[in-house]
Amino acid sequence: MKLLIISHTPHYQVEGNVLGWGATVREIDQLGKIFDQIVHLAPLHDRPAPGSALAYQASNVIFHSLKPAGGESFIDKLGILSRIPGWLSRIRREMKETDAIHIRCPAAISLVALLVLRLWGRGKPIWVKYAGNWKSYPGQALSYKFQQFILKHNLHSGVVTINGHWPDQPDHIYSFLNPSFSEDDYLRGAAHAREKHLSYPIKLLFAGNLSRAKGVDRVLEIAKKLSEVGFEFKLTLVGDGPERPDFERFVEDNSLAKQVHFAGWQPITSLHKYYQDAHFFVFPSRSEGWPKVLSEAMSHGVLPIASAIGSIPEILQKANAGQTIPPDGDPGAYVELIVNYTQDFDRWKQASLNGIWAAKDFTYEQYLMRVKKM
């Protein structure tokens, strides 16, 4: 069976090779094990690739490019309109030549694909993955709400996978865990994690896009408050982004350079080392479904303290592995939790072990079994 994937995943041309956003590339490589061929239709950018970008390893995955569009400014968003005719032409051609269709939402490209499914995808198996926060939230983009409306009412005539379980969930919407690592990776990380113990300085970790949307400004506020109370810690931020200079300036202005380290983007092999060393994963993001970095952290015994958004509260509470705080909560609440855990090493250790146990459900092997069953 030939599968067409349509997504907004950024791709980049590097020395004749196409690289894509690492987490998505790894997931699609895994899907290549259960489909004869996969065509991934997604934007190709002309800017430098981040350090987290990867090349596809599966020989049966083929990338076909779309022109990128979108951004934060009004002008950027208007630019989407000029791209739609080109997107439609390519989507039509690819849909007619495939056996099954997989659309990854939410995004402008995904919305366009949803709207034409009944024209060019009729009669074919359709699977939509909604990777964002399935629950409505303040400031949610109108286009995201529209995509959710289409999916909730099954106007696309297919199945949907989402993060978490929600009230009045229709039968065609499946709650899925976001796959994060192979079973072998999990076993290696878990073996090391079971021997982990708290020690000073307490090591805090953040990994992801360095932006206010991901809560990096709040992470640094937490570091500032910890420093003010004399708490012994080290914070590492893995990732990058246009706002990084602002965050580096905050660190300098508040004399945090000895405690805070910016590591930039890291390949997954290097990221494991940061997980192995860390005690707490601090993630006060403003909008998420289920971020893969949390399951990766849990598999290494790192205790998440994160925003109570998306499926994060459900999963952490069920596992009794970490704590959540409202997305608009005071950074002082994070400080209080970190300090309280370090006053009871046994409590931290048990929560860390709980996270390791829960993380076993996030393997690619488990994911592929669920996809085949669905």
Buried (B, 14 or more C-beta within 10 A) or exposed (E): EBBBBBBBBBBBEEEEEBBBBBBBBBBBBBBBEEBEBBBBBBBBEEEEBBBBBBBBEBEBBBBBBBEBBBEEEEEEBEBBEEBBEEBBEBBBEBBEEBEBBBBBBBBBBBBBBBBBBEEBBEEBBBBBBBBBBBBEBEEBEEBBEBBBEBBBEBEBBBBBBBBBEBEEBEEBBBBBBBBBBBEEBBEBBBEBBEEBEBEEEBBBBBBBBBBBBBBBBBBBBBBBBBBEEEBEBBBBBBBBBEBBEBBBEBBEEBEBEEBBEBBEBBEBEEBBEBBBBBBBBBBBBBBBBBBBBBBBBBBBBBBBBBBBBBBBBBBBEEBBBBBBBEBEBBBEBBBEBBBEBBEEEEEBBEBBBBBBBBBBBBBBBBBBEBBEEE
